[in-house]
């Protein structure tokens, strides 16, 4: 039962990280189609960056603590990227350069989205596996 609860918590953490990435993508799309000005868009995106990093770090730590070694190893490159970007101080979107960085920022978030969807699929499979294995 504890394994199932850890997979459920992992699932909800993944959905939260996916939500932050989708929100950032929507802000970038709004900026691209001139629905919102660059300052508002950059401040909205920057508000979601650190919670995304914290949620992903918590997810990686959860897999480490619960002994889901394969999922921990799969989550590790994304965590390394987030830490590297944070240490290099490149994690925030610059208001003055946002139009020049728009294609790159969208591409980064689309890669993150694909990676997280893959993690979500693995998490669902292992959650179902733990339900079937308990019976």
N, CA, C and O atoms as a GROMACS GRO file, in nm:
protein
  540
    1UNK      N    1   0.082  -0.120   0.000
    1UNK     CA    2   0.000   0.000   0.000
    1UNK      C    3   0.087   0.127   0.000
    1UNK      O    4   0.051   0.227  -0.062
    2UNK      N    5   0.200   0.121   0.070
    2UNK     CA    6   0.290   0.236   0.073
    2UNK      C    7   0.350   0.267  -0.062
    2UNK      O    8   0.371   0.383  -0.097
    3UNK      N    9   0.377   0.161  -0.139
    3UNK     CA   10   0.431   0.181  -0.274
    3UNK      C   11   0.329   0.250  -0.363
    3UNK      O   12   0.363   0.338  -0.443
    4UNK      N   13   0.204   0.211  -0.349
    4UNK     CA   14   0.097   0.274  -0.427
    4UNK      C   15   0.083   0.421  -0.390
    4UNK      O   16   0.065   0.506  -0.478
    5UNK      N   17   0.091   0.453  -0.261
    5UNK     CA   18   0.081   0.593  -0.219
    5UNK      C   19   0.198   0.676  -0.272
    5UNK      O   20   0.180   0.792  -0.309
    6UNK      N   21   0.317   0.616  -0.276
    6UNK     CA   22   0.430   0.691  -0.331
    6UNK      C   23   0.413   0.715  -0.481
    6UNK      O   24   0.451   0.820  -0.531
    7UNK      N   25   0.357   0.616  -0.552
    7UNK     CA   26   0.332   0.637  -0.695
    7UNK      C   27   0.223   0.741  -0.718
    7UNK      O   28   0.231   0.819  -0.813
    8UNK      N   29   0.121   0.742  -0.633
    8UNK     CA   30   0.016   0.844  -0.646
    8UNK      C   31   0.072   0.983  -0.618
    8UNK      O   32   0.041   1.078  -0.690
    9UNK      N   33   0.155   0.995  -0.516
    9UNK     CA   34   0.217   1.124  -0.487
    9UNK      C   35   0.308   1.167  -0.601
    9UNK      O   36   0.312   1.285  -0.637
   10UNK      N   37   0.380   1.072  -0.657
   10UNK     CA   38   0.465   1.100  -0.772
   10UNK      C   39   0.381   1.147  -0.891
   10UNK      O   40   0.419   1.240  -0.963
   11UNK      N   41   0.267   1.081  -0.911
   11UNK     CA   42   0.178   1.119  -1.021
   11UNK      C   43   0.130   1.263  -1.004
   11UNK      O   44   0.131   1.340  -1.100
   12UNK      N   45   0.089   1.300  -0.883
   12UNK     CA   46   0.039   1.435  -0.860
   12UNK      C   47   0.150   1.539  -0.870
   12UNK      O   48   0.126   1.651  -0.917
   13UNK      N   49   0.270   1.505  -0.829
   13UNK     CA   50   0.383   1.596  -0.847
   13UNK      C   51   0.412   1.617  -0.996
   13UNK      O   52   0.439   1.729  -1.039
   14UNK      N   53   0.408   1.508  -1.073
   14UNK     CA   54   0.430   1.519  -1.217
   14UNK      C   55   0.324   1.605  -1.284
   14UNK      O   56   0.355   1.685  -1.372
   15UNK      N   57   0.200   1.588  -1.243
   15UNK     CA   58   0.092   1.669  -1.300
   15UNK      C   59   0.112   1.817  -1.265
   15UNK      O   60   0.085   1.904  -1.347
   16UNK      N   61   0.160   1.846  -1.143
   16UNK     CA   62   0.187   1.984  -1.105
   16UNK      C   63   0.300   2.043  -1.188
   16UNK      O   64   0.292   2.158  -1.231
   17UNK      N   65   0.406   1.966  -1.211
   17UNK     CA   66   0.516   2.016  -1.294
   17UNK      C   67   0.468   2.037  -1.437
   17UNK      O   68   0.503   2.136  -1.501
   18UNK      N   69   0.388   1.944  -1.488
   18UNK     CA   70   0.331   1.960  -1.622
   18UNK      C   71   0.246   2.086  -1.630
   18UNK      O   72   0.248   2.157  -1.731
   19UNK      N   73   0.170   2.113  -1.526
   19UNK     CA   74   0.087   2.233  -1.524
   19UNK      C   75   0.169   2.360  -1.531
   19UNK      O   76   0.132   2.454  -1.601
   20UNK      N   77   0.281   2.364  -1.458
   20UNK     CA   78   0.365   2.484  -1.463
   20UNK      C   79   0.428   2.502  -1.601
   20UNK      O   80   0.439   2.614  -1.650
   21UNK      N   81   0.470   2.392  -1.662
   21UNK     CA   82   0.529   2.400  -1.797
   21UNK      C   83   0.424   2.446  -1.898
   21UNK      O   84   0.452   2.529  -1.984
   22UNK      N   85   0.304   2.391  -1.888
   22UNK     CA   86   0.197   2.431  -1.981
   22UNK      C   87   0.160   2.578  -1.961
   22UNK      O   88   0.132   2.648  -2.058
   23UNK      N   89   0.159   2.624  -1.837
   23UNK     CA   90   0.130   2.764  -1.810
   23UNK      C   91   0.237   2.854  -1.874
   23UNK      O   92   0.204   2.957  -1.933
   24UNK      N   93   0.363   2.814  -1.861
   24UNK     CA   94   0.470   2.894  -1.922
   24UNK      C   95   0.459   2.893  -2.074
   24UNK      O   96   0.482   2.996  -2.138
   25UNK      N   97   0.423   2.779  -2.132
   25UNK     CA   98   0.404   2.773  -2.277
   25UNK      C   99   0.288   2.861  -2.322
   25UNK      O  100   0.295   2.926  -2.426
   26UNK      N  101   0.181   2.864  -2.244
   26UNK     CA  102   0.067   2.950  -2.278
   26UNK      C  103   0.106   3.096  -2.271
   26UNK      O  104   0.063   3.176  -2.354
   27UNK      N  105   0.186   3.134  -2.172
   27UNK     CA  106   0.234   3.272  -2.161
   27UNK      C  107   0.321   3.309  -2.281
   27UNK      O  108   0.311   3.420  -2.334
   28UNK      N  109   0.406   3.217  -2.325
   28UNK     CA  110   0.489   3.243  -2.442
   28UNK      C  111   0.405   3.254  -2.569
   28UNK      O  112   0.434   3.337  -2.655
   29UNK      N  113   0.303   3.171  -2.580
   29UNK     CA  114   0.214   3.178  -2.697
   29UNK      C  115   0.135   3.309  -2.696
   29UNK      O  116   0.116   3.370  -2.802
   30UNK      N  117   0.090   3.352  -2.579
   30UNK     CA  118   0.020   3.480  -2.570
   30UNK      C  119   0.111   3.595  -2.611
   30UNK      O  120   0.068   3.689  -2.677
   31UNK      N  121   0.236   3.587  -2.572
   31UNK     CA  122   0.332   3.691  -2.610
   31UNK      C  123   0.358   3.688  -2.760
   31UNK      O  124   0.368   3.792  -2.825
   32UNK      N  125   0.368   3.568  -2.815
   32UNK     CA  126   0.395   3.555  -2.958
   32UNK      C  127   0.284   3.615  -3.043
   32UNK      O  128   0.311   3.673  -3.149
   33UNK      N  129   0.161   3.602  -2.999
   33UNK     CA  130   0.046   3.655  -3.074
   33UNK      C  131   0.001   3.791  -3.023
   33UNK      O  132  -0.109   3.835  -3.056
   34UNK      N  133   0.084   3.858  -2.944
   34UNK     CA  134   0.060   3.994  -2.894
   34UNK      C  135  -0.068   4.009  -2.814
   34UNK      O  136  -0.136   4.111  -2.823
   35UNK      N  137  -0.102   3.909  -2.735
   35UNK     CA  138  -0.216   3.920  -2.645
   35UNK      C  139  -0.178   3.986  -2.513
   35UNK      O  140  -0.264   4.036  -2.440
   36UNK      N  141  -0.050   3.985  -2.482
   36UNK     CA  142  -0.001   4.039  -2.356
   36UNK      C  143   0.133   4.107  -2.382
   36UNK      O  144   0.206   4.069  -2.474
   37UNK      N  145   0.165   4.207  -2.301
   37UNK     CA  146   0.291   4.277  -2.323
   37UNK      C  147   0.408   4.197  -2.266
   37UNK      O  148   0.387   4.108  -2.184
   38UNK      N  149   0.530   4.228  -2.309
   38UNK     CA  150   0.647   4.149  -2.267
   38UNK      C  151   0.672   4.149  -2.116
   38UNK      O  152   0.713   4.048  -2.061
   39UNK      N  153   0.647   4.262  -2.050
   39UNK     CA  154   0.671   4.267  -1.906
   39UNK      C  155   0.580   4.171  -1.831
   39UNK      O  156   0.625   4.097  -1.744
   40UNK      N  157   0.451   4.172  -1.864
   40UNK     CA  158   0.357   4.082  -1.796
   40UNK      C  159   0.390   3.936  -1.825
   40UNK      O  160   0.385   3.851  -1.736
   41UNK      N  161   0.422   3.908  -1.949
   41UNK     CA  162   0.453   3.770  -1.985
   41UNK      C  163   0.578   3.722  -1.914
   41UNK      O  164   0.580   3.610  -1.861
   42UNK      N  165   0.682   3.803  -1.912
   42UNK     CA  166   0.807   3.763  -1.845
   42UNK      C  167   0.786   3.746  -1.695
   42UNK      O  168   0.840   3.653  -1.635
   43UNK      N  169   0.708   3.834  -1.634
   43UNK     CA  170   0.686   3.821  -1.489
   43UNK      C  171   0.603   3.697  -1.458
   43UNK      O  172   0.625   3.633  -1.355
   44UNK      N  173   0.508   3.663  -1.543
   44UNK     CA  174   0.428   3.542  -1.521
   44UNK      C  175   0.514   3.416  -1.538
   44UNK      O  176   0.502   3.322  -1.459
   45UNK      N  177   0.598   3.416  -1.638
   45UNK     CA  178   0.685   3.300  -1.661
   45UNK      C  179   0.785   3.286  -1.546
   45UNK      O  180   0.806   3.177  -1.495
   46UNK      N  181   0.846   3.398  -1.507
   46UNK     CA  182   0.947   3.393  -1.400
   46UNK      C  183   0.887   3.352  -1.266
   46UNK      O  184   0.956   3.293  -1.183
   47UNK      N  185   0.758   3.383  -1.245
   47UNK     CA  186   0.693   3.341  -1.122
   47UNK      C  187   0.677   3.189  -1.115
   47UNK      O  188   0.669   3.132  -1.006
   48UNK      N  189   0.671   3.122  -1.231
   48UNK     CA  190   0.651   2.978  -1.234
   48UNK      C  191   0.777   2.895  -1.242
   48UNK      O  192   0.771   2.772  -1.233
   49UNK      N  193   0.891   2.960  -1.260
   49UNK     CA  194   1.016   2.885  -1.280
   49UNK      C  195   1.064   2.817  -1.152
   49UNK      O  196   1.092   2.697  -1.153
   50UNK      N  197   1.073   2.890  -1.044
   50UNK     CA  198   1.123   2.831  -0.919
   50UNK      C  199   1.029   2.724  -0.862
   50UNK      O  200   1.078   2.622  -0.814
   51UNK      N  201   0.896   2.744  -0.867
   51UNK     CA  202   0.810   2.631  -0.824
   51UNK      C  203   0.828   2.507  -0.911
   51UNK      O  204   0.821   2.394  -0.861
   52UNK      N  205   0.851   2.527  -1.040
   52UNK     CA  206   0.877   2.412  -1.128
   52UNK      C  207   1.004   2.340  -1.083
   52UNK      O  208   1.006   2.217  -1.075
   53UNK      N  209   1.110   2.415  -1.055
   53UNK     CA  210   1.235   2.355  -1.010
   53UNK      C  211   1.216   2.282  -0.878
   53UNK      O  212   1.268   2.172  -0.859
   54UNK      N  213   1.143   2.344  -0.786
   54UNK     CA  214   1.122   2.283  -0.654
   54UNK      C  215   1.038   2.156  -0.665
   54UNK      O  216   1.068   2.055  -0.600
   55UNK      N  217   0.934   2.159  -0.747
   55UNK     CA  218   0.850   2.040  -0.764
   55UNK      C  219   0.928   1.927  -0.829
   55UNK      O  220   0.915   1.811  -0.789
   56UNK      N  221   1.009   1.959  -0.928
   56UNK     CA  222   1.087   1.855  -0.993
   56UNK      C  223   1.194   1.799  -0.899
   56UNK      O  224   1.221   1.679  -0.901
   57UNK      N  225   1.253   1.884  -0.817
   57UNK     CA  226   1.348   1.837  -0.717
   57UNK      C  227   1.282   1.748  -0.613
   57UNK      O  228   1.339   1.647  -0.572
   58UNK      N  229   1.161   1.786  -0.572
   58UNK     CA  230   1.086   1.704  -0.476
   58UNK      C  231   1.050   1.569  -0.537
   58UNK      O  232   1.055   1.467  -0.469
   59UNK      N  233   1.015   1.569  -0.666
   59UNK     CA  234   0.984   1.444  -0.734
   59UNK      C  235   1.105   1.353  -0.739
   59UNK      O  236   1.094   1.233  -0.713
   60UNK      N  237   1.220   1.408  -0.773
   60UNK     CA  238   1.343   1.329  -0.779
   60UNK      C  239   1.380   1.277  -0.641
   60UNK      O  240   1.421   1.162  -0.626
   61UNK      N  241   1.365   1.361  -0.540
   61UNK     CA  242   1.394   1.319  -0.402
   61UNK      C  243   1.297   1.210  -0.357
   61UNK      O  244   1.337   1.117  -0.288
   62UNK      N  245   1.170   1.221  -0.396
   62UNK     CA  246   1.072   1.118  -0.361
   62UNK      C  247   1.111   0.983  -0.420
   62UNK      O  248   1.102   0.881  -0.351
   63UNK      N  249   1.153   0.983  -0.544
   63UNK     CA  250   1.195   0.856  -0.606
   63UNK      C  251   1.321   0.801  -0.538
   63UNK      O  252   1.336   0.679  -0.526
   64UNK      N  253   1.410   0.888  -0.496
   64UNK     CA  254   1.531   0.844  -0.426
   64UNK      C  255   1.496   0.782  -0.291
   64UNK      O  256   1.548   0.676  -0.256
   65UNK      N  257   1.409   0.848  -0.216
   65UNK     CA  258   1.374   0.801  -0.081
   65UNK      C  259   1.293   0.673  -0.085
   65UNK      O  260   1.312   0.584  -0.001
   66UNK      N  261   1.202   0.662  -0.182
   66UNK     CA  262   1.116   0.543  -0.187
   66UNK      C  263   1.182   0.424  -0.254
   66UNK      O  264   1.126   0.315  -0.256
   67UNK      N  265   1.300   0.443  -0.309
   67UNK     CA  266   1.373   0.331  -0.368
   67UNK      C  267   1.333   0.298  -0.510
   67UNK      O  268   1.359   0.187  -0.557
   68UNK      N  269   1.271   0.392  -0.579
   68UNK     CA  270   1.239   0.372  -0.721
   68UNK      C  271   1.359   0.420  -0.802
   68UNK      O  272   1.360   0.531  -0.856
   69UNK      N  273   1.459   0.334  -0.809
   69UNK     CA  274   1.590   0.374  -0.862
   69UNK      C  275   1.584   0.407  -1.010
   69UNK      O  276   1.650   0.502  -1.054
   70UNK      N  277   1.509   0.332  -1.087
   70UNK     CA  278   1.502   0.359  -1.231
   70UNK      C  279   1.437   0.495  -1.258
   70UNK      O  280   1.486   0.571  -1.341
   71UNK      N  281   1.327   0.523  -1.189
   71UNK     CA  282   1.263   0.654  -1.207
   71UNK      C  283   1.354   0.766  -1.157
   71UNK      O  284   1.356   0.875  -1.215
   72UNK      N  285   1.427   0.740  -1.051
   72UNK     CA  286   1.522   0.840  -1.003
   72UNK      C  287   1.628   0.869  -1.109
   72UNK      O  288   1.662   0.985  -1.134
   73UNK      N  289   1.679   0.764  -1.170
   73UNK     CA  290   1.781   0.783  -1.275
   73UNK      C  291   1.724   0.850  -1.398
   73UNK      O  292   1.794   0.925  -1.466
   74UNK      N  293   1.596   0.824  -1.428
   74UNK     CA  294   1.533   0.890  -1.542
   74UNK      C  295   1.509   1.038  -1.512
   74UNK      O  296   1.520   1.121  -1.603
   75UNK      N  297   1.478   1.072  -1.388
   75UNK     CA  298   1.454   1.211  -1.348
   75UNK      C  299   1.582   1.292  -1.332
   75UNK      O  300   1.578   1.415  -1.337
   76UNK      N  301   1.693   1.224  -1.313
   76UNK     CA  302   1.818   1.292  -1.281
   76UNK      C  303   1.868   1.390  -1.388
   76UNK      O  304   1.914   1.498  -1.351
   77UNK      N  305   1.862   1.360  -1.518
   77UNK     CA  306   1.911   1.459  -1.616
   77UNK      C  307   1.832   1.590  -1.615
   77UNK      O  308   1.889   1.697  -1.632
   78UNK      N  309   1.701   1.580  -1.595
   78UNK     CA  310   1.618   1.700  -1.589
   78UNK      C  311   1.653   1.782  -1.465
   78UNK      O  312   1.659   1.905  -1.472
   79UNK      N  313   1.676   1.715  -1.353
   79UNK     CA  314   1.717   1.785  -1.231
   79UNK      C  315   1.854   1.850  -1.251
   79UNK      O  316   1.876   1.963  -1.207
   80UNK      N  317   1.946   1.778  -1.316
   80UNK     CA  318   2.078   1.834  -1.342
   80UNK      C  319   2.067   1.959  -1.430
   80UNK      O  320   2.135   2.058  -1.405
   81UNK      N  321   1.982   1.954  -1.531
   81UNK     CA  322   1.963   2.070  -1.619
   81UNK      C  323   1.908   2.188  -1.539
   81UNK      O  324   1.956   2.301  -1.555
   82UNK      N  325   1.809   2.163  -1.455
   82UNK     CA  326   1.752   2.272  -1.375
   82UNK      C  327   1.855   2.333  -1.281
   82UNK      O  328   1.861   2.455  -1.267
   83UNK      N  329   1.937   2.249  -1.217
   83UNK     CA  330   2.040   2.301  -1.127
   83UNK      C  331   2.145   2.379  -1.205
   83UNK      O  332   2.189   2.484  -1.159
   84UNK      N  333   2.185   2.329  -1.320
   84UNK     CA  334   2.285   2.398  -1.402
   84UNK      C  335   2.234   2.535  -1.448
   84UNK      O  336   2.307   2.633  -1.442
   85UNK      N  337   2.109   2.540  -1.492
   85UNK     CA  338   2.050   2.666  -1.536
   85UNK      C  339   2.039   2.764  -1.420
   85UNK      O  340   2.064   2.884  -1.436
   86UNK      N  341   2.002   2.713  -1.303
   86UNK     CA  342   1.988   2.800  -1.185
   86UNK      C  343   2.124   2.853  -1.141
   86UNK      O  344   2.136   2.971  -1.108
   87UNK      N  345   2.226   2.770  -1.139
   87UNK     CA  346   2.359   2.814  -1.097
   87UNK      C  347   2.416   2.916  -1.196
   87UNK      O  348   2.483   3.011  -1.155
   88UNK      N  349   2.390   2.896  -1.325
   88UNK     CA  350   2.439   2.991  -1.427
   88UNK      C  351   2.355   3.117  -1.435
   88UNK      O  352   2.385   3.207  -1.513
   89UNK      N  353   2.250   3.125  -1.354
   89UNK     CA  354   2.159   3.240  -1.351
   89UNK      C  355   2.091   3.265  -1.485
   89UNK      O  356   2.069   3.379  -1.525
   90UNK      N  357   2.059   3.157  -1.555
   90UNK     CA  358   1.990   3.167  -1.684
   90UNK      C  359   1.845   3.119  -1.674
   90UNK      O  360   1.780   3.096  -1.776
   91UNK      N  361   1.794   3.103  -1.554
   91UNK     CA  362   1.661   3.044  -1.536
   91UNK      C  363   1.548   3.144  -1.554
   91UNK      O  364   1.434   3.103  -1.575
   92UNK      N  365   1.576   3.273  -1.546
   92UNK     CA  366   1.472   3.374  -1.560
   92UNK      C  367   1.471   3.431  -1.702
   92UNK      O  368   1.574   3.441  -1.768
   93UNK      N  369   1.352   3.467  -1.746
   93UNK     CA  370   1.336   3.527  -1.878
   93UNK      C  371   1.359   3.677  -1.866
   93UNK      O  372   1.303   3.743  -1.779
   94UNK      N  373   1.442   3.730  -1.954
   94UNK     CA  374   1.473   3.873  -1.954
   94UNK      C  375   1.367   3.948  -2.034
   94UNK      O  376   1.335   3.910  -2.147
   95UNK      N  377   1.312   4.054  -1.975
   95UNK     CA  378   1.204   4.129  -2.040
   95UNK      C  379   1.254   4.196  -2.168
   95UNK      O  380   1.181   4.202  -2.267
   96UNK      N  381   1.376   4.246  -2.166
   96UNK     CA  382   1.426   4.320  -2.283
   96UNK      C  383   1.464   4.228  -2.398
   96UNK      O  384   1.469   4.272  -2.513
   97UNK      N  385   1.493   4.103  -2.369
   97UNK     CA  386   1.536   4.009  -2.472
   97UNK      C  387   1.432   3.901  -2.502
   97UNK      O  388   1.463   3.805  -2.573
   98UNK      N  389   1.312   3.914  -2.451
   98UNK     CA  390   1.216   3.804  -2.460
   98UNK      C  391   1.175   3.775  -2.605
   98UNK      O  392   1.152   3.660  -2.640
   99UNK      N  393   1.166   3.877  -2.688
   99UNK     CA  394   1.128   3.851  -2.827
   99UNK      C  395   1.238   3.781  -2.904
   99UNK      O  396   1.211   3.700  -2.993
  100UNK      N  397   1.364   3.810  -2.870
  100UNK     CA  398   1.475   3.741  -2.935
  100UNK      C  399   1.488   3.598  -2.886
  100UNK      O  400   1.531   3.510  -2.961
  101UNK      N  401   1.450   3.573  -2.761
  101UNK     CA  402   1.463   3.441  -2.702
  101UNK      C  403   1.337   3.357  -2.716
  101UNK      O  404   1.336   3.241  -2.674
  102UNK      N  405   1.233   3.411  -2.774
  102UNK     CA  406   1.103   3.342  -2.778
  102UNK      C  407   1.109   3.204  -2.842
  102UNK      O  408   1.058   3.109  -2.783
  103UNK      N  409   1.168   3.187  -2.961
  103UNK     CA  410   1.173   3.050  -3.018
  103UNK      C  411   1.252   2.953  -2.931
  103UNK      O  412   1.214   2.837  -2.916
  104UNK      N  413   1.363   3.000  -2.874
  104UNK     CA  414   1.446   2.914  -2.791
  104UNK      C  415   1.372   2.876  -2.662
  104UNK      O  416   1.376   2.760  -2.620
  105UNK      N  417   1.306   2.971  -2.600
  105UNK     CA  418   1.233   2.944  -2.476
  105UNK      C  419   1.117   2.847  -2.502
  105UNK      O  420   1.091   2.759  -2.420
  106UNK      N  421   1.050   2.863  -2.614
  106UNK     CA  422   0.941   2.770  -2.647
  106UNK      C  423   0.996   2.630  -2.672
  106UNK      O  424   0.936   2.531  -2.630
  107UNK      N  425   1.110   2.621  -2.739
  107UNK     CA  426   1.170   2.491  -2.768
  107UNK      C  427   1.212   2.420  -2.640
  107UNK      O  428   1.191   2.300  -2.625
  108UNK      N  429   1.271   2.494  -2.548
  108UNK     CA  430   1.312   2.436  -2.420
  108UNK      C  431   1.191   2.379  -2.346
  108UNK      O  432   1.195   2.267  -2.296
  109UNK      N  433   1.085   2.456  -2.341
  109UNK     CA  434   0.967   2.411  -2.268
  109UNK      C  435   0.895   2.297  -2.339
  109UNK      O  436   0.834   2.213  -2.273
  110UNK      N  437   0.902   2.293  -2.470
  110UNK     CA  438   0.843   2.179  -2.541
  110UNK      C  439   0.923   2.052  -2.517
  110UNK      O  440   0.865   1.944  -2.504
  111UNK      N  441   1.055   2.062  -2.510
  111UNK     CA  442   1.137   1.946  -2.475
  111UNK      C  443   1.106   1.899  -2.333
  111UNK      O  444   1.094   1.780  -2.307
  112UNK      N  445   1.094   1.995  -2.241
  112UNK     CA  446   1.058   1.960  -2.104
  112UNK      C  447   0.922   1.891  -2.100
  112UNK      O  448   0.903   1.793  -2.027
  113UNK      N  449   0.828   1.942  -2.178
  113UNK     CA  450   0.694   1.884  -2.181
  113UNK      C  451   0.698   1.741  -2.232
  113UNK      O  452   0.633   1.654  -2.174
  114UNK      N  453   0.773   1.715  -2.338
  114UNK     CA  454   0.786   1.579  -2.389
  114UNK      C  455   0.851   1.486  -2.288
  114UNK      O  456   0.807   1.372  -2.271
  115UNK      N  457   0.954   1.534  -2.221
  115UNK     CA  458   1.023   1.455  -2.120
  115UNK      C  459   0.929   1.422  -2.005
  115UNK      O  460   0.929   1.310  -1.955
  116UNK      N  461   0.850   1.520  -1.963
  116UNK     CA  462   0.758   1.497  -1.851
  116UNK      C  463   0.643   1.406  -1.890
  116UNK      O  464   0.594   1.330  -1.806
  117UNK      N  465   0.598   1.412  -2.013
  117UNK     CA  466   0.493   1.320  -2.057
  117UNK      C  467   0.546   1.177  -2.056
  117UNK      O  468   0.474   1.084  -2.019
  118UNK      N  469   0.672   1.159  -2.096
  118UNK     CA  470   0.733   1.027  -2.089
  118UNK      C  471   0.742   0.979  -1.943
  118UNK      O  472   0.712   0.863  -1.914
  119UNK      N  473   0.783   1.069  -1.852
  119UNK     CA  474   0.788   1.034  -1.710
  119UNK      C  475   0.649   1.000  -1.656
  119UNK      O  476   0.634   0.909  -1.575
  120UNK      N  477   0.549   1.073  -1.701
  120UNK     CA  478   0.412   1.047  -1.657
  120UNK      C  479   0.366   0.910  -1.705
  120UNK      O  480   0.299   0.837  -1.630
  121UNK      N  481   0.400   0.875  -1.827
  121UNK     CA  482   0.361   0.742  -1.879
  121UNK      C  483   0.429   0.632  -1.798
  121UNK      O  484   0.365   0.534  -1.761
  122UNK      N  485   0.559   0.648  -1.769
  122UNK     CA  486   0.629   0.549  -1.686
  122UNK      C  487   0.567   0.541  -1.547
  122UNK      O  488   0.550   0.432  -1.493
  123UNK      N  489   0.534   0.655  -1.491
  123UNK     CA  490   0.476   0.658  -1.358
  123UNK      C  491   0.340   0.587  -1.354
  123UNK      O  492   0.311   0.513  -1.260
  124UNK      N  493   0.259   0.609  -1.456
  124UNK     CA  494   0.128   0.543  -1.461
  124UNK      C  495   0.145   0.392  -1.476
  124UNK      O  496   0.075   0.314  -1.412
  125UNK      N  497   0.238   0.352  -1.562
  125UNK     CA  498   0.261   0.208  -1.581
  125UNK      C  499   0.306   0.143  -1.451
  125UNK      O  500   0.254   0.038  -1.414
  126UNK      N  501   0.401   0.206  -1.380
  126UNK     CA  502   0.448   0.145  -1.256
  126UNK      C  503   0.345   0.156  -1.144
  126UNK      O  504   0.344   0.072  -1.053
  127UNK      N  505   0.260   0.257  -1.149
  127UNK     CA  506   0.153   0.265  -1.050
  127UNK      C  507   0.054   0.151  -1.070
  127UNK      O  508   0.012   0.087  -0.974
  128UNK      N  509   0.016   0.125  -1.196
  128UNK     CA  510  -0.074   0.013  -1.226
  128UNK      C  511  -0.006  -0.119  -1.190
  128UNK      O  512  -0.069  -0.210  -1.138
  129UNK      N  513   0.123  -0.128  -1.219
  129UNK     CA  514   0.198  -0.250  -1.186
  129UNK      C  515   0.195  -0.275  -1.034
  129UNK      O  516   0.180  -0.389  -0.991
  130UNK      N  517   0.209  -0.170  -0.955
  130UNK     CA  518   0.208  -0.187  -0.810
  130UNK      C  519   0.068  -0.224  -0.761
  130UNK      O  520   0.055  -0.296  -0.662
  131UNK      N  521  -0.038  -0.176  -0.827
  131UNK     CA  522  -0.175  -0.214  -0.789
  131UNK      C  523  -0.196  -0.362  -0.819
  131UNK      O  524  -0.251  -0.435  -0.736
  132UNK      N  525  -0.154  -0.407  -0.936
  132UNK     CA  526  -0.173  -0.546  -0.975
  132UNK      C  527  -0.086  -0.637  -0.889
  132UNK      O  528  -0.127  -0.747  -0.853
  133UNK      N  529   0.033  -0.593  -0.856
  133UNK     CA  530   0.126  -0.674  -0.777
  133UNK      C  531   0.080  -0.690  -0.633
  133UNK      O  532   0.113  -0.791  -0.570
  134UNK      N  533   0.004  -0.594  -0.579
  134UNK     CA  534  -0.044  -0.601  -0.441
  134UNK      C  535  -0.152  -0.709  -0.423
  134UNK      O  536  -0.168  -0.765  -0.315
  135UNK      N  537  -0.226  -0.736  -0.529
  135UNK     CA  538  -0.339  -0.830  -0.516
  135UNK      C  539  -0.299  -0.974  -0.520
  135UNK      O  540  -0.384  -1.062  -0.510
   0.00000   0.00000   0.00000
